[in-house]
């Protein structure tokens, strides 16, 4: 008789829940930090003609088909840095964790932050240390530096700005971490297009720095392309863990097309930054609500009846993210993706009705 599943799967995996993705059909979708705009008809036609010529009978170019060279220009990646492409930045987090998963190694991240840092430590069976943020979600530098000294992590993941809180840590605090840490420091700039600062200019010049970005937040979430820049020695070793054809040919074509039209996405990011300010002002006006500063394309707010408001918005066919249950510090917190002006007006109209 064959063994049942629960006697073969690792106990820690059995105890986990799969990453939740809500069904958004028929909703104003503001739960996943996506760009709200589709391509224009003319750009769709241009992209369609390019995709029609794709050689889908062949494996994709393992080097990215010219993407690295285009990213170096559009993202301002220094000449001294090498580039690693991933199937989204999620895959890059996995590759980094796997490559550093020596017995006894430690992965460190701030909490609350992107859950995939912790989950990848679990998957790779390495130690995980979560260092708590302050109650206002700011970085507690003395606590973090003390944790680094005690645990000597192989890698520290720092989301800059942070997800799911939206705030960006003080640059000098992150520099202090880079100067103190003996292991690798990965600065995850997934929300870089909406932020006022970046560490990309230092990629390749600091021994222990990797800067990671994604095209998902600027309007290309569906193609799953992330990239990391760092010293050639690091990228060389991480590339050994990468599957040889991890970025498919349709993604490569679409990404090259998008980078050719990068100005379109930059303008959309600029508009979302303006919409973020308008939405933050509106949310802050409601009684009992705390809206946290954000340099991402979302806003996180806290209020006593977060579960009720989440259900109310859902009943109005507006889907946001209820952060309750993700981390104790996120209880009574809701996260709103910044949508189009029309979507944001619908949110505000629903909130006006709720708070009246």
Sine and cosine of phi, psi and omega as CSV:
sin_phi,cos_phi,sin_psi,cos_psi,sin_omega,cos_omega
0.00,0.00,0.72,-0.69,-0.02,-1.00
-0.96,0.27,0.52,-0.86,0.00,-1.00
-0.95,0.32,0.62,-0.78,0.04,-1.00
-0.94,0.34,0.31,-0.95,-0.06,-1.00
-0.82,0.57,-0.70,0.71,-0.11,-0.99
-0.95,0.32,-0.10,0.99,0.10,-1.00
-0.98,-0.19,-0.05,1.00,0.00,-1.00
-0.93,-0.38,-0.60,0.80,0.01,-1.00
-0.95,0.31,0.59,-0.80,0.04,-1.00
-0.83,0.56,0.65,-0.76,-0.01,-1.00
-0.85,0.52,-0.60,0.80,-0.02,-1.00
-0.94,0.35,-0.49,0.87,0.09,-1.00
-0.95,0.30,-0.66,0.75,0.05,-1.00
-0.84,0.54,-0.57,0.82,-0.05,-1.00
-0.98,0.21,-0.20,0.98,-0.06,-1.00
-1.00,0.05,0.27,-0.96,0.18,-0.98
-0.94,-0.35,0.55,-0.84,0.04,-1.00
-0.92,0.40,0.45,-0.89,0.03,-1.00
-0.87,0.50,0.84,-0.54,-0.12,-0.99
-0.99,0.17,0.73,-0.68,0.11,-0.99
-0.78,-0.62,0.90,-0.43,-0.07,-1.00
-0.97,0.26,0.53,-0.85,0.11,-0.99
-0.97,0.25,0.90,-0.45,-0.10,-0.99
-0.96,-0.27,0.18,0.98,-0.03,-1.00
-0.86,0.51,0.81,-0.58,0.03,-1.00
0.99,0.11,0.06,1.00,-0.03,-1.00
-0.96,-0.29,0.41,-0.91,0.35,-0.94
-0.96,0.28,0.92,-0.39,-0.23,-0.97
-1.00,-0.07,0.97,-0.24,-0.05,-1.00
-0.76,-0.65,0.63,0.77,-0.09,-1.00
-0.90,-0.43,-0.08,1.00,-0.19,-0.98
-0.72,-0.69,0.31,0.95,0.09,-1.00
0.83,0.56,0.68,0.74,0.02,-1.00
-0.99,-0.10,0.42,-0.91,0.16,-0.99
-0.94,0.35,0.73,-0.68,-0.10,-1.00
-0.99,0.17,-0.17,0.99,-0.15,-0.99
-0.97,-0.25,0.70,-0.71,0.17,-0.98
-0.99,0.14,0.19,-0.98,0.06,-1.00
-0.93,0.38,0.44,-0.90,0.09,-1.00
-0.92,0.40,0.28,-0.96,-0.01,-1.00
-0.86,0.51,-0.64,0.77,-0.02,-1.00
-0.92,0.39,-0.65,0.76,0.03,-1.00
-0.94,0.34,-0.59,0.81,0.06,-1.00
-0.88,0.47,-0.65,0.76,0.01,-1.00
-0.91,0.40,-0.66,0.75,0.02,-1.00
-0.90,0.43,-0.70,0.71,0.01,-1.00
-0.90,0.43,-0.66,0.76,0.00,-1.00
-0.86,0.51,-0.64,0.77,0.00,-1.00
-0.92,0.38,-0.57,0.82,0.03,-1.00
-0.93,0.36,-0.69,0.72,-0.02,-1.00
-0.92,0.40,-0.51,0.86,0.01,-1.00
-0.90,0.43,-0.39,0.92,-0.01,-1.00
-1.00,-0.04,0.02,1.00,-0.06,-1.00
-0.90,0.43,0.67,-0.74,0.05,-1.00
-1.00,0.04,0.97,0.26,-0.09,-1.00
-0.96,0.28,-0.11,0.99,0.11,-0.99
-0.99,0.15,-0.15,0.99,-0.01,-1.00
-0.92,-0.39,0.45,-0.89,0.13,-0.99
-0.92,0.40,0.49,-0.87,0.00,-1.00
-0.95,0.32,0.32,-0.95,0.08,-1.00
-0.89,0.45,0.89,-0.45,-0.04,-1.00
-0.91,0.42,-0.31,0.95,0.01,-1.00
-1.00,0.01,-0.04,1.00,0.08,-1.00
0.98,-0.21,-0.02,1.00,0.09,-1.00
0.87,0.50,0.63,0.77,0.03,-1.00
1.00,-0.02,-0.05,1.00,-0.02,-1.00
-0.89,0.45,-0.64,0.77,-0.06,-1.00
-0.88,0.48,-0.65,0.76,-0.01,-1.00
-0.91,0.41,-0.63,0.78,0.02,-1.00
-0.94,0.35,-0.65,0.76,0.03,-1.00
-0.90,0.44,-0.60,0.80,0.00,-1.00
-0.84,0.54,-0.62,0.78,-0.01,-1.00
-0.98,0.21,-0.78,0.62,-0.12,-0.99
-0.95,0.31,-0.52,0.85,-0.02,-1.00
-0.99,-0.13,-0.03,1.00,0.02,-1.00
0.91,0.40,0.66,0.76,-0.01,-1.00
-0.99,0.16,0.81,-0.58,-0.08,-1.00
-0.88,0.47,0.42,-0.91,-0.02,-1.00
-0.89,0.46,-0.48,0.88,-0.03,-1.00
-0.98,0.18,-0.05,1.00,-0.01,-1.00
-0.98,-0.22,0.60,-0.80,0.19,-0.98
-0.99,-0.11,0.24,-0.97,-0.14,-0.99
-0.80,-0.59,0.67,-0.74,0.08,-1.00
-0.86,-0.51,0.76,-0.65,0.02,-1.00
-0.99,-0.14,0.57,-0.82,-0.01,-1.00
-0.68,-0.73,0.35,-0.94,0.11,-0.99
-0.98,0.22,0.97,0.25,-0.20,-0.98
0.98,0.19,0.31,-0.95,0.05,-1.00
-0.94,0.34,-0.32,0.95,0.10,-1.00
-0.83,0.56,-0.70,0.71,0.00,-1.00
-0.91,0.42,-0.60,0.80,0.01,-1.00
-0.90,0.44,-0.63,0.77,0.07,-1.00
-0.87,0.49,-0.67,0.74,0.02,-1.00
-0.89,0.45,-0.72,0.69,-0.02,-1.00
-0.88,0.47,-0.69,0.73,0.00,-1.00
-0.89,0.45,-0.72,0.70,-0.03,-1.00
-0.91,0.42,-0.68,0.73,0.00,-1.00
-0.89,0.45,-0.68,0.74,-0.06,-1.00
-0.92,0.40,-0.46,0.89,-0.05,-1.00
-0.98,-0.19,0.13,0.99,-0.14,-0.99
-0.99,0.14,0.83,0.56,0.17,-0.98
-0.94,0.35,0.42,-0.91,0.07,-1.00
-0.84,0.55,0.77,-0.64,0.01,-1.00
1.00,0.08,-0.04,1.00,-0.01,-1.00
-0.93,0.37,0.42,-0.91,-0.03,-1.00
-0.82,-0.58,0.73,-0.68,0.18,-0.98
-0.98,-0.19,0.71,-0.70,-0.02,-1.00
-0.82,-0.58,0.61,-0.79,0.10,-0.99
-0.49,-0.87,0.29,-0.96,0.11,-0.99
-0.99,0.13,0.38,-0.93,0.01,-1.00
-0.67,-0.74,0.68,-0.73,0.01,1.00
-0.98,0.20,0.58,-0.81,0.06,-1.00
-0.45,-0.89,-0.26,-0.97,-0.07,-1.00
-0.89,0.45,0.83,-0.56,-0.16,-0.99
-0.91,0.42,-0.40,0.92,-0.07,-1.00
-0.93,0.36,-0.34,0.94,0.08,-1.00
-0.90,0.44,-0.75,0.66,-0.01,-1.00
-0.93,0.36,-0.68,0.73,-0.05,-1.00
-0.89,0.46,-0.61,0.79,0.01,-1.00
-0.93,0.36,-0.51,0.86,0.12,-0.99
-0.89,0.45,-0.66,0.75,0.05,-1.00
-0.90,0.44,-0.74,0.68,-0.04,-1.00
-0.88,0.48,-0.61,0.79,-0.03,-1.00
-1.00,0.01,0.02,1.00,0.07,-1.00
0.85,0.53,0.73,0.68,0.13,-0.99
-0.89,-0.45,0.24,-0.97,0.00,-1.00
-0.93,0.36,0.53,-0.85,0.08,-1.00
-0.79,-0.61,0.73,-0.68,0.07,-1.00
-0.82,-0.57,0.89,-0.46,0.08,-1.00
-0.99,-0.16,0.83,-0.56,-0.04,-1.00
-0.98,-0.20,0.86,-0.52,-0.11,-0.99
-0.94,0.33,0.63,-0.78,0.18,-0.98
-0.97,0.23,0.19,-0.98,0.15,-0.99
-0.93,0.38,0.21,-0.98,-0.05,-1.00
-0.88,0.47,-0.45,0.89,0.05,-1.00
-1.00,0.00,0.18,0.98,0.03,-1.00
0.96,0.27,0.17,0.99,0.11,-0.99
-0.98,0.22,0.32,-0.95,-0.04,-1.00
-0.99,0.17,0.77,-0.64,0.08,-1.00
-1.00,-0.07,1.00,-0.02,-0.14,-0.99
-0.87,0.49,-0.72,0.69,0.01,-1.00
-0.85,0.53,-0.65,0.76,0.01,-1.00
-0.91,0.41,-0.67,0.74,0.00,-1.00
-0.92,0.40,-0.71,0.70,-0.01,-1.00
-0.90,0.44,-0.58,0.81,0.06,-1.00
-0.91,0.41,-0.65,0.76,0.02,-1.00
-0.91,0.41,-0.60,0.80,0.05,-1.00
-0.90,0.44,-0.70,0.71,-0.01,-1.00
-0.89,0.46,-0.63,0.78,-0.05,-1.00
-0.97,0.24,-0.60,0.80,-0.16,-0.99
-0.97,-0.24,-0.31,0.95,0.00,-1.00
0.70,0.71,0.89,0.46,-0.08,-1.00
-0.91,0.42,0.55,-0.84,0.11,-0.99
-0.94,0.34,-0.54,0.84,0.02,-1.00
-0.51,-0.86,0.62,-0.78,0.11,-0.99
-0.88,-0.47,0.80,-0.59,0.08,-1.00
-0.99,-0.17,0.82,-0.57,0.04,-1.00
-0.82,-0.57,0.92,-0.38,0.07,-1.00
-0.99,0.16,0.77,-0.64,-0.18,-0.98
-0.62,-0.79,1.00,-0.04,0.04,1.00
-0.94,0.33,0.21,-0.98,-0.10,-1.00
-1.00,0.08,0.57,-0.82,0.15,-0.99
-0.88,-0.48,0.82,-0.58,0.37,0.93
-0.96,-0.28,0.33,0.95,-0.11,-0.99
-1.00,-0.07,-0.45,0.89,0.09,-1.00
1.00,-0.03,-0.25,0.97,-0.08,-1.00
-0.99,0.13,0.44,-0.90,0.09,-1.00
-0.95,-0.31,0.75,-0.67,-0.01,-1.00
-0.95,0.30,0.33,-0.94,0.05,-1.00
-0.89,0.46,0.73,-0.69,-0.04,-1.00
-0.84,0.54,-0.65,0.76,-0.03,-1.00
-0.91,0.41,-0.49,0.87,0.06,-1.00
-0.93,0.37,-0.66,0.75,0.02,-1.00
-0.92,0.39,-0.62,0.78,0.06,-1.00
-0.88,0.47,-0.60,0.80,0.04,-1.00
-0.90,0.43,-0.60,0.80,0.05,-1.00
-0.91,0.41,-0.70,0.71,0.01,-1.00
-0.88,0.48,-0.61,0.79,-0.02,-1.00
-0.97,0.26,-0.46,0.89,-0.07,-1.00
-1.00,0.03,-0.65,0.76,-0.13,-0.99
-0.92,0.38,0.70,-0.72,0.10,-1.00
-1.00,0.03,-0.38,0.92,0.02,-1.00
-1.00,-0.05,-0.23,-0.97,-0.03,-1.00
-0.98,0.21,0.61,-0.79,0.11,-0.99
-0.87,-0.49,0.87,-0.49,0.02,-1.00
-0.97,-0.25,0.90,-0.44,0.05,-1.00
-0.99,-0.13,0.92,-0.38,-0.10,-0.99
-1.00,-0.04,0.97,-0.25,-0.04,-1.00
-0.97,-0.23,0.72,0.69,0.00,-1.00
-0.84,0.55,-0.54,0.84,-0.04,-1.00
-0.97,-0.24,0.36,0.93,-0.02,-1.00
-0.81,0.59,-0.61,0.79,-0.02,-1.00
-0.88,0.47,-0.26,0.96,-0.05,-1.00
-0.94,-0.34,0.07,1.00,-0.12,-0.99
-0.95,-0.30,0.23,-0.97,-0.05,-1.00
-0.99,-0.16,0.08,1.00,-0.03,-1.00
-0.45,-0.89,0.35,-0.94,0.00,-1.00
-0.43,-0.90,0.45,-0.89,0.09,-1.00
-0.97,-0.24,0.14,0.99,-0.08,-1.00
-0.87,0.49,-0.54,0.84,-0.03,-1.00
-0.90,0.43,-0.30,0.95,0.00,-1.00
-1.00,-0.10,-0.13,0.99,0.00,-1.00
-0.87,0.48,0.76,-0.65,-0.02,-1.00
1.00,-0.04,-0.29,0.96,-0.03,-1.00
-0.97,-0.25,-0.21,0.98,0.04,-1.00
-0.91,-0.42,0.74,-0.67,-0.14,-0.99
-0.86,0.51,-0.55,0.84,-0.17,-0.99
-0.90,-0.44,0.36,0.93,-0.08,-1.00
-0.94,-0.33,0.75,-0.66,0.26,-0.97
-0.81,-0.59,0.75,-0.66,0.07,-1.00
-0.96,-0.28,0.79,-0.62,-0.10,-0.99
-0.88,-0.47,0.69,-0.72,0.03,-1.00
-0.66,-0.75,0.12,-0.99,-0.01,-1.00
-0.58,-0.82,0.42,-0.91,0.14,-0.99
-1.00,-0.02,-0.01,1.00,-0.11,-0.99
-0.89,0.45,-0.65,0.76,-0.16,-0.99
-0.99,0.16,-0.26,0.97,-0.04,-1.00
-1.00,-0.07,0.05,1.00,0.05,-1.00
0.80,-0.60,0.17,0.99,-0.07,-1.00
-0.77,-0.64,0.61,0.79,-0.02,-1.00
-0.87,0.49,-0.52,0.86,-0.08,-1.00
-0.96,0.29,-0.30,0.95,-0.05,-1.00
-1.00,-0.06,-0.26,0.97,0.07,-1.00
0.85,0.53,0.97,0.24,0.09,-1.00
-0.73,-0.69,0.86,-0.51,0.13,-0.99
-0.84,-0.54,0.30,-0.95,0.04,-1.00
-0.52,-0.85,0.47,-0.88,0.00,-1.00
-0.77,-0.64,0.60,-0.80,0.00,-1.00
-0.80,-0.60,0.70,-0.72,0.00,-1.00
-0.16,-0.99,-0.11,-0.99,-0.01,-1.00
-0.87,0.50,0.59,-0.81,-0.05,-1.00
-0.81,0.58,-0.60,0.80,-0.01,-1.00
-0.87,0.50,-0.67,0.74,0.02,-1.00
-0.91,0.40,-0.76,0.65,-0.06,-1.00
-0.89,0.46,-0.60,0.80,0.03,-1.00
-0.86,0.50,-0.71,0.71,-0.03,-1.00
-0.96,0.30,-0.65,0.76,0.01,-1.00
-0.91,0.42,-0.53,0.85,-0.01,-1.00
-0.90,0.44,-0.40,0.92,0.04,-1.00
-0.93,0.38,-0.42,0.91,-0.04,-1.00
-1.00,0.04,-0.35,0.94,-0.05,-1.00
-0.93,0.36,0.69,-0.72,0.14,-0.99
-0.90,0.44,0.64,-0.77,-0.17,-0.99
-0.88,0.47,-0.47,0.89,-0.03,-1.00
-0.85,-0.53,0.76,0.65,-0.14,-0.99
-0.96,0.26,-0.37,0.93,0.01,-1.00
-0.94,-0.35,0.93,-0.36,-0.16,-0.99
-0.96,0.30,0.25,-0.97,-0.13,-0.99
-0.91,0.41,-0.57,0.82,0.01,-1.00
-0.93,0.36,-0.60,0.80,0.09,-1.00
-0.90,0.43,-0.69,0.72,-0.01,-1.00
-0.87,0.49,-0.70,0.71,0.00,-1.00
-0.90,0.43,-0.72,0.69,-0.04,-1.00
-0.91,0.42,-0.64,0.76,0.00,-1.00
-0.92,0.40,-0.67,0.74,0.05,-1.00
-0.88,0.47,-0.66,0.75,0.05,-1.00
-0.87,0.49,-0.72,0.69,-0.03,-1.00
-0.90,0.43,-0.65,0.76,0.00,-1.00
-0.93,0.38,-0.49,0.87,0.10,-0.99
-0.90,0.43,-0.52,0.86,0.00,-1.00
-0.94,-0.34,0.60,0.80,-0.10,-1.00
-0.86,0.52,-0.47,0.88,0.01,-1.00
-0.87,0.49,-0.55,0.84,0.04,-1.00
-0.88,0.47,-0.71,0.70,-0.05,-1.00
-0.96,0.27,-0.53,0.85,0.08,-1.00
-0.90,0.43,-0.64,0.77,0.04,-1.00
-0.91,0.40,-0.63,0.78,0.05,-1.00
-0.91,0.42,-0.65,0.76,0.05,-1.00
-0.89,0.46,-0.64,0.76,0.04,-1.00
-0.89,0.46,-0.66,0.75,0.02,-1.00
-0.92,0.40,-0.61,0.79,0.03,-1.00
-0.92,0.40,-0.57,0.82,0.08,-1.00
-0.88,0.47,-0.66,0.75,0.03,-1.00
-0.92,0.39,-0.69,0.73,0.03,-1.00
-0.89,0.46,-0.57,0.82,0.05,-1.00
-0.86,0.51,-0.69,0.72,0.01,-1.00
-0.89,0.45,-0.69,0.72,0.00,-1.00
-0.90,0.43,-0.69,0.73,-0.02,-1.00
-0.92,0.38,-0.65,0.76,0.02,-1.00
-0.88,0.47,-0.66,0.75,0.03,-1.00
-0.89,0.46,-0.66,0.75,0.00,-1.00
-0.92,0.39,-0.71,0.71,-0.01,-1.00
-0.90,0.44,-0.62,0.79,-0.06,-1.00
-0.92,0.39,-0.32,0.95,-0.06,-1.00
-0.98,0.18,-0.24,0.97,-0.04,-1.00
-0.98,0.17,0.56,-0.83,-0.06,-1.00
-0.92,0.38,0.66,-0.75,0.08,-1.00
0.97,0.24,0.17,0.99,-0.08,-1.00
-0.97,-0.25,0.71,-0.70,0.17,-0.99
-0.92,-0.40,0.85,-0.53,0.05,-1.00
-0.96,-0.28,0.82,-0.57,-0.07,-1.00
-1.00,0.06,0.57,-0.82,0.02,-1.00
-0.85,0.53,0.62,-0.78,-0.05,-1.00
-0.66,-0.75,0.67,-0.74,0.20,-0.98
-0.88,-0.48,0.43,0.90,0.06,-1.00
-0.92,-0.38,-0.15,-0.99,0.05,-1.00
-0.99,-0.14,0.59,0.81,0.06,-1.00
-0.48,-0.88,0.27,-0.96,0.05,-1.00
-0.78,-0.63,0.69,-0.72,0.08,-1.00
-0.94,-0.33,0.74,-0.67,0.01,-1.00
-0.74,-0.68,0.43,-0.90,0.01,-1.00
-0.86,-0.52,0.66,-0.75,0.09,-1.00
-0.41,-0.91,0.43,-0.90,-0.12,-0.99
-0.88,0.48,-0.55,0.83,-0.09,-1.00
-0.95,-0.33,0.73,0.68,-0.08,-1.00
-0.86,0.52,-0.66,0.75,-0.02,-1.00
-0.89,0.46,-0.64,0.77,0.00,-1.00
-0.92,0.40,-0.68,0.73,0.01,-1.00
-0.91,0.41,-0.64,0.77,0.04,-1.00
-0.85,0.53,-0.73,0.68,0.00,-1.00
-0.90,0.43,-0.62,0.79,0.02,-1.00
-0.88,0.47,-0.75,0.66,0.00,-1.00
-0.89,0.45,-0.63,0.78,0.02,-1.00
-0.89,0.45,-0.61,0.79,0.04,-1.00
-0.92,0.40,-0.38,0.93,0.06,-1.00
-1.00,-0.09,0.25,0.97,0.05,-1.00
0.90,0.44,0.60,0.80,0.11,-0.99
-0.87,-0.50,0.87,-0.50,-0.07,-1.00
-0.96,-0.29,0.89,-0.45,0.12,-0.99
-0.88,-0.47,-0.13,-0.99,-0.02,-1.00
-0.95,-0.32,0.85,-0.53,0.13,-0.99
-1.00,0.03,0.92,-0.39,-0.08,-1.00
-1.00,0.09,-0.12,0.99,0.02,-1.00
-0.87,0.50,0.70,-0.71,-0.02,-1.00
1.00,-0.05,-0.24,0.97,0.01,-1.00
-0.98,0.20,-0.57,0.82,0.00,-1.00
-0.29,-0.96,0.59,-0.81,-0.02,-1.00
-0.81,0.58,-0.55,0.84,-0.02,-1.00
-0.96,0.28,-0.17,0.99,-0.03,-1.00
-0.97,-0.24,0.16,0.99,0.03,-1.00
-0.87,0.49,0.66,-0.75,-0.02,-1.00
0.90,0.43,0.45,0.90,0.04,-1.00
-0.93,-0.37,0.64,-0.77,0.09,-1.00
-0.84,-0.55,0.56,-0.83,0.01,-1.00
-0.87,-0.49,0.81,-0.58,-0.01,-1.00
-0.95,-0.32,0.89,-0.46,0.22,-0.98
-0.91,0.42,0.65,-0.76,0.08,-1.00
-0.97,0.23,0.88,-0.47,-0.06,-1.00
-0.99,-0.17,-0.27,-0.96,0.09,-1.00
-0.93,0.36,0.26,-0.97,0.05,-1.00
-0.81,0.58,-0.64,0.77,-0.01,-1.00
-0.91,0.41,-0.68,0.73,0.01,-1.00
-0.91,0.42,-0.66,0.75,-0.01,-1.00
-0.92,0.40,-0.60,0.80,0.06,-1.00
-0.90,0.43,-0.60,0.80,0.04,-1.00
-0.91,0.42,-0.64,0.77,0.04,-1.00
-0.89,0.46,-0.74,0.68,-0.05,-1.00
-0.90,0.43,-0.63,0.78,0.04,-1.00
-0.88,0.47,-0.67,0.74,0.03,-1.00
-0.92,0.40,-0.64,0.77,0.03,-1.00
-0.92,0.38,-0.63,0.78,0.06,-1.00
-0.84,0.54,-0.68,0.73,0.01,-1.00
-0.91,0.41,-0.64,0.77,-0.02,-1.00
-0.92,0.40,-0.67,0.74,-0.12,-0.99
-1.00,0.00,-0.03,1.00,-0.06,-1.00
-0.92,0.39,0.00,0.00,0.00,0.00
